Amino acid sequence: MQERTLGEIAAYVGGRVCGDPNIPIRAAATLSRAGPGDISFLANRKYEKQLESTKASAVIVGQEMPGAGVALLVTEAPYFAFTRALVLLYGYRTHKEVGISPRAAVAPSAHLGKDCQIHDFATVSEDAQIGDGCILYPCVFIGPGVRIGTGSILYPNVVIYDGCRIGSRVIINANSTIGVDGFGYATHDGMHYKIPQVGGVIVEDDVEIGSSCSIQRGTLDDTIIGQGSKLGDVVTIGHGTRIGPHCLLVAQVGIAGSTTIGHHCTIGGQVGVVGHITIGNNVTIGAQAGVINSIPDGETVLGAPAIDAGQARRAYTMLPYLPQMRQDIRALQSQLDKIATALKKQAEDAANRQDME
């Protein structure tokens, strides 16, 4: 961590200072937890009252706020500017230079680029190609014929099956598996017969994959994770699925096979998506939704089964009232039954009088 002045941070993030630009900034924190020497941010107006009580030395905001009582750094995108301030103050994780460990197993036919760091007990199989500046942490396994671009980082116990292609600047976190066989079986006479999975996996540039994820290889066509997409922990991607560029998949998402997902989609935690459907571009799927049908571009859906977010919110607001509504309906039904019985009796009495006359 390196101390900076507020003016230096403003210059780095492209903002302007309202207050003293020479204030020293040593760390970052939320508005409620910040103290002297900290910088914070305000991206949601519902937290604006905290500006009156925060002890931060400076706050990144989206517009000038006269009388805020704290130095401000004004920028069009406060949250992104705060992210860049964190980079300036803290930087990213550094990686120890170990060269090629003598305890790593690198096949003679494998090709390693310049400045690679191959840690203890990593395995690089025959005909694999690793780009310049890649880092393979302990116990990483790179299968035969794998291709990895420049500057990618594979954390401990990552497994890349044979023939998969990983782009440049890809981060794969610990215990994730790329290229495992898809869950494909043909059932005949009560037996399940394994279908050969002859496709591969392509992970494009600038993708980050969380820990303990599983990305299955395609049955016939490749499974593709688009450029710049980010997957949270414990995400499973089924065989032959295609995820477009710059998507966000939060933890515990499960995507079944042969699903197509457009660009810039956001899929909340624990969402389940059936196979063989298409999700359009710029779609948002709320947490724990169950998606069973295709979704057009730009939609926001919630619930299981997933429906339009507005409809889902109206439906869910009714849930607390359902028991009382059920009682009311039963009471109304009982009254209707009594009225129907009385009307029937009146009709019978009238018919009897006519017969007597």
TORBA-483794 format. One record per residue (C-alpha): x, y, z. Coordinates in pm, whole numbers, plus 50000, padded with zeros to 5 digits. Example, Ala and Ser with C-alpha at 12.3 -4.5 7.8 and 13.67 -1.06 7.14 Angstrom:
<semars>
51230,49550,50780;
51367,49894,50714;
</semars>
This chain:
<semars>
50000,50000,50000;
50134,50341,49903;
50022,50676,50042;
49891,50923,49784;
49747,51273,49796;
49386,51330,49702;
49509,51535,49406;
49722,51246,49280;
49425,51010,49303;
49203,51260,49120;
49455,51288,48838;
49479,50909,48812;
49102,50849,48799;
49019,51156,48589;
48822,51348,48851;
48838,51690,49017;
48883,51779,49381;
48643,51991,49585;
48856,52066,49888;
49224,52035,49973;
49409,51831,49706;
49703,51777,49942;
49509,51559,50188;
49708,51238,50239;
49521,50917,50156;
49658,50592,50295;
49369,50344,50260;
49012,50290,50139;
48698,50197,50329;
48318,50219,50323;
48153,50538,50442;
48049,50385,50775;
48390,50231,50852;
48626,50494,50712;
48855,50696,50934;
49111,50974,50890;
49340,50900,50598;
49078,50685,50422;
48898,50750,50096;
48545,50623,50040;
48278,50653,49771;
47910,50731,49727;
47749,50560,49427;
47399,50506,49569;
47199,50809,49684;
47032,50612,49963;
47363,50631,50154;
47392,51007,50112;
47307,51073,50480;
47631,50895,50573;
47825,51187,50429;
47723,51380,50739;
47875,51127,50978;
48161,50964,50787;
48511,51014,50926;
48673,50959,50585;
48924,51218,50468;
48768,51220,50120;
48473,51071,49933;
48439,50998,49563;
48099,51123,49438;
47915,51172,49111;
47837,51542,49159;
47926,51836,49378;
47753,51840,49717;
47787,52178,49889;
47810,52153,50264;
47912,51787,50261;
48165,51850,50538;
48429,51631,50373;
48663,51671,50077;
48511,51539,49758;
48653,51384,49443;
48392,51440,49171;
48376,51201,48875;
48112,51067,48636;
48148,50705,48755;
48218,50700,49132;
48230,50323,49173;
48467,50274,48881;
48681,50563,49004;
48693,50402,49349;
48808,50079,49184;
49090,50264,49010;
49181,50435,49337;
49213,50092,49499;
49449,49986,49221;
49660,50297,49280;
49671,50250,49658;
49701,49872,49683;
49782,49732,49340;
49698,49376,49243;
49830,49055,49397;
50198,49004,49322;
50338,48664,49225;
50669,48525,49339;
50918,48458,49064;
51015,48091,49090;
51114,48015,48732;
51061,47651,48636;
51059,47444,48954;
51273,47129,48937;
50979,46953,49101;
50744,47043,48817;
50683,46786,48542;
50719,46947,48199;
50701,46717,47897;
50991,46750,47650;
50747,46831,47368;
50574,47107,47567;
50659,47467,47483;
50693,47729,47755;
50705,48099,47668;
50938,48354,47821;
50921,48446,48190;
50680,48168,48289;
50657,48073,48657;
50593,47700,48699;
50557,47604,49066;
50620,47276,49246;
50428,46970,49128;
50267,47144,48832;
50233,46919,48526;
50258,47036,48166;
50177,46748,47931;
50308,46669,47585;
50252,46921,47303;
50105,47181,47540;
50190,47543,47463;
50211,47801,47741;
50238,48169,47645;
50483,48427,47779;
50450,48535,48140;
50205,48266,48251;
50194,48148,48612;
50106,47790,48706;
50070,47743,49081;
50139,47412,49261;
49955,47101,49141;
49815,47261,48826;
49762,47001,48552;
49784,47102,48186;
49668,46823,47956;
49809,46721,47618;
49776,46974,47338;
49641,47255,47557;
49703,47612,47437;
49732,47899,47686;
49786,48261,47582;
50014,48519,47741;
49992,48644,48097;
49739,48391,48227;
49733,48280,48591;
49623,47935,48706;
49595,47894,49083;
49657,47568,49274;
49490,47245,49161;
49343,47386,48840;
49298,47113,48579;
49288,47182,48204;
49189,46871,48006;
49341,46781,47672;
49294,47005,47371;
49137,47302,47548;
49230,47658,47454;
49277,47931,47712;
49323,48292,47602;
49552,48565,47724;
49528,48731,48066;
49288,48464,48186;
49263,48401,48561;
49144,48058,48678;
49109,48024,49052;
49189,47723,49267;
49032,47379,49211;
48851,47464,48887;
48833,47216,48602;
48819,47305,48234;
48729,47047,47970;
48579,46770,48181;
48349,46540,47983;
47996,46668,47940;
47709,46491,48115;
47601,46305,47804;
47448,45956,47805;
47226,45760,47570;
46971,45548,47754;
46885,45213,47594;
46708,44917,47752;
46740,45072,48096;
47116,45130,48068;
47299,45464,48034;
47575,45459,47773;
47843,45728,47777;
47853,45951,47469;
48205,46045,47359;
48263,46415,47414;
48473,46511,47114;
48441,46891,47138;
48665,47111,47349;
48652,47428,47556;
48758,47773,47440;
48810,48036,47710;
48867,48370,47540;
49090,48658,47653;
49045,48842,47985;
48808,48586,48137;
48818,48518,48511;
48687,48190,48649;
48617,48149,49021;
48721,47863,49243;
48574,47511,49211;
48408,47577,48877;
48348,47310,48615;
48332,47386,48243;
48239,47081,48038;
48377,47015,47692;
48128,46996,47408;
47981,46675,47277;
48047,46781,46917;
48095,47160,46922;
48319,47354,47158;
48198,47511,47480;
48288,47882,47462;
48334,48141,47735;
48335,48484,47569;
48596,48754,47606;
48594,48944,47934;
48327,48731,48101;
48359,48665,48474;
48239,48349,48652;
48195,48332,49030;
48275,48033,49251;
48113,47690,49202;
47969,47766,48858;
47894,47476,48624;
47875,47523,48248;
47725,47235,48050;
47862,47088,47730;
47834,47294,47414;
47713,47609,47592;
47820,47940,47442;
47852,48242,47668;
47899,48577,47497;
48146,48853,47583;
48144,49046,47911;
47887,48840,48100;
47874,48813,48481;
47776,48480,48635;
47752,48498,49014;
47835,48203,49242;
47660,47866,49211;
47504,47927,48871;
47430,47613,48669;
47392,47630,48291;
47277,47312,48115;
47420,47200,47783;
47376,47362,47441;
47251,47691,47583;
47343,48016,47408;
47388,48330,47618;
47438,48672,47456;
47674,48951,47552;
47668,49160,47871;
47427,48931,48058;
47415,48926,48438;
47306,48601,48603;
47249,48608,48980;
47358,48352,49236;
47211,47999,49230;
47032,48050,48899;
46954,47734,48706;
46917,47742,48327;
46783,47450,48124;
46957,47335,47808;
46889,47412,47443;
46752,47764,47494;
46875,48109,47393;
46923,48399,47631;
46955,48730,47449;
47193,49022,47495;
47190,49247,47804;
46961,49011,47998;
46949,49020,48378;
46839,48710,48570;
46769,48749,48942;
46916,48520,49207;
46774,48168,49243;
46568,48199,48926;
46482,47889,48726;
46501,47965,48354;
46305,47719,48141;
46239,47925,47827;
46437,48148,47594;
46464,48515,47693;
46474,48803,47441;
46727,49087,47450;
46718,49334,47736;
46477,49148,47962;
46501,49126,48342;
46348,48811,48490;
46295,48668,48838;
46150,48361,49003;
46108,47992,48932;
45996,47958,48666;
46155,48286,48565;
45912,48552,48444;
45925,48927,48378;
46064,49103,48685;
45768,49340,48720;
45519,49054,48714;
45734,48852,48951;
45752,49133,49206;
45374,49178,49197;
45325,48804,49236;
45568,48773,49525;
45414,49066,49713;
45091,48863,49724;
45250,48559,49891;
45200,48676,50254;
44829,48728,50184;
44761,48389,50026;
44653,48209,50350;
44397,48481,50430;
44281,48490,50068;
44232,48114,50083;
44017,48149,50397;
43819,48433,50238;
43755,48229,49923;
43639,47932,50131;
43405,48160,50327;
43265,48307,50004;
43222,47958,49860;
43034,47852,50171;
42802,48154,50141;
42746,48084,49772;
42662,47721,49853;
42406,47838,50111;
42252,48084,49865;
42240,47819,49594;
42074,47575,49835;
41817,47838,49941;
41739,47927,49579;
41702,47563,49490;
41461,47512,49781;
41258,47818,49679;
41234,47683,49325;
41120,47343,49452;
40858,47501,49681;
40726,47713,49395;
40700,47406,49173;
40515,47215,49444;
40261,47497,49486;
40197,47502,49114;
40136,47127,49116;
39884,47161,49403;
39695,47432,49221;
</semars>
